[in-house]
């Protein structure tokens, strides 16, 4: 490929994205080596939901005037919406073998 006329950043990005052999950690995992199931994804999502930044999210919602009983479903459905978007984005990248969807 002719790299004339490209900026230094474009050349760097081209070099990073077109040499997957340089970093096998970034290669997609072959389907036969994928071992995570539904329970694994659920456990990972729950561990992320129980991380310390959750306190910031909960306190921000409660600062808006919601009670604790109202805050729990708000935060739960917020995490659910985000997890669907993140999962679909990852699925698209996995199906297209593109690590940068």
C-alpha positions as CSV (number, residue, x, y, z in Angstrom):
1,X,0.0,0.0,0.0
2,X,1.2,3.5,-0.8
3,X,1.6,5.6,2.4
4,X,2.5,8.8,0.6
5,X,0.2,11.7,1.6
6,X,-0.7,10.2,5.0
7,X,-0.1,11.9,8.2
8,X,2.2,10.4,10.9
9,X,-0.8,9.4,13.0
10,X,-2.4,7.7,10.0
11,X,0.8,5.8,9.3
12,X,1.0,4.7,12.9
13,X,-2.6,3.6,13.0
14,X,-2.1,1.7,9.8
15,X,1.0,0.0,11.3
16,X,-0.8,-0.9,14.5
17,X,-4.0,-2.2,12.9
18,X,-2.4,-4.2,10.1
19,X,0.2,-6.2,12.0
20,X,-1.9,-8.5,14.3
21,X,1.1,-10.9,14.6
22,X,3.0,-8.3,16.6
23,X,0.6,-8.7,19.6
24,X,-1.2,-12.1,19.8
25,X,-3.0,-10.8,23.0
26,X,-5.2,-8.7,20.7
27,X,-6.1,-11.5,18.3
28,X,-9.7,-12.7,18.6
29,X,-10.1,-16.0,20.5
30,X,-11.0,-18.9,18.2
31,X,-14.6,-20.2,18.8
32,X,-13.4,-23.6,20.0
33,X,-11.4,-21.9,22.8
34,X,-14.2,-19.7,24.0
35,X,-15.4,-21.2,27.3
36,X,-17.5,-18.5,28.9
37,X,-21.2,-19.3,29.3
38,X,-24.2,-17.3,30.4
39,X,-23.4,-17.7,34.1
40,X,-19.9,-16.4,33.6
41,X,-21.2,-13.3,31.9
42,X,-23.8,-12.8,34.6
43,X,-21.2,-13.1,37.3
44,X,-18.9,-10.7,35.5
45,X,-21.7,-8.2,35.1
46,X,-22.6,-8.5,38.8
47,X,-19.0,-8.0,39.9
48,X,-18.8,-4.9,37.8
49,X,-22.1,-3.6,39.2
50,X,-20.8,-4.0,42.8
51,X,-17.6,-2.1,42.2
52,X,-16.9,1.1,44.2
53,X,-18.1,3.5,41.5
54,X,-21.6,2.2,42.1
55,X,-21.7,4.2,45.3
56,X,-21.1,7.4,43.3
57,X,-23.9,6.4,40.9
58,X,-26.4,5.6,43.7
59,X,-25.5,8.8,45.6
60,X,-26.0,10.9,42.5
61,X,-29.5,9.4,41.9
62,X,-30.4,9.8,45.5
63,X,-29.2,13.4,45.4
64,X,-31.9,14.0,42.8
65,X,-34.5,13.3,45.4
66,X,-35.2,9.6,44.8
67,X,-35.6,7.2,47.7
68,X,-33.6,4.1,48.2
69,X,-36.5,2.0,47.0
70,X,-36.7,4.0,43.8
71,X,-33.0,4.1,43.3
72,X,-32.4,0.3,43.1
73,X,-34.5,-0.3,40.0
74,X,-33.2,2.9,38.3
75,X,-29.6,1.8,38.8
76,X,-30.4,-1.8,37.8
77,X,-32.1,-0.9,34.6
78,X,-29.4,1.7,33.8
79,X,-26.8,-1.1,34.1
80,X,-29.0,-3.4,32.1
81,X,-29.3,-0.9,29.2
82,X,-25.5,-0.3,29.2
83,X,-24.8,-4.0,29.3
84,X,-27.0,-4.7,26.3
85,X,-25.2,-2.0,24.3
86,X,-21.7,-3.2,25.4
87,X,-22.6,-6.8,24.7
88,X,-23.9,-6.0,21.2
89,X,-20.9,-3.9,20.4
90,X,-18.6,-6.7,21.5
91,X,-20.6,-9.3,19.6
92,X,-20.3,-7.2,16.4
93,X,-16.6,-7.0,16.8
94,X,-16.3,-10.7,17.5
95,X,-18.4,-11.7,14.5
96,X,-16.5,-9.4,12.1
97,X,-13.1,-10.3,13.7
98,X,-12.6,-6.6,14.1
99,X,-11.1,-5.7,17.5
100,X,-12.0,-2.0,17.1
101,X,-15.8,-1.9,16.4
